[in-house]
Amino acid sequence: MSLDVTKEEKNALTPDSGFNLCGIDYFEPLGRRLYLIERYERYQDALKAKQERENPNEYLILYKGAP
């Protein structure tokens, strides 16, 4: 697990199914850094959305739900 986000944040934004595209805001305090951008059913859609984000300085993570 990364030291940039807490286990609780990660668990809260891990979906039951599908994929959550999340960002990290390093200006927020630890425990409030992750934020949900959008949820997708298919990995291909989530990956495409991640690649199409316009801000090159934005740090993005995909969290996968249970199969």
Secondary structure, 3 states (H helix, E strand, C coil): CCCCCCHHHHHHCCCCCCEEEEEECCCCCCCCCEEEEEEECCHHHHHHHHHHCCCCCCEEEEEECCC
